């Protein structure tokens, strides 16, 4: 198991998502993790940048979740009007 694969599995990152952010296919990511494709500095850089972009995305999603939870505290199970979720 590569460190990349360990990180992906333990952090719930799919090879497809990582590939999208790295500009590589899911198959290419899988082949690198299986060591079928030799690691290059270019791949390392692309994967590191992709992981950092995924981290930033998750941070934004968590802050959005926190905002919604605080905004709707005490009324989470109330019915929403159609225009509220647009």
ZIKA-V39652 format. One record per run of one state. SS is the DSSP state (h for helix, s for strand, l for the rest). FROM is the first residue (numbers start at 1). TO is the last residue. If there is no record, write none. Layout:
BEGIN
ss:SS from:FROM to:TO
ss:SS from:FROM to:TO
END
This chain:
BEGIN
ss:l from:1 to:2
ss:h from:3 to:11
ss:l from:12 to:14
ss:h from:15 to:22
ss:l from:23 to:25
ss:h from:26 to:33
ss:l from:34 to:40
ss:h from:41 to:71
ss:l from:72 to:81
ss:h from:82 to:85
ss:l from:86 to:86
END
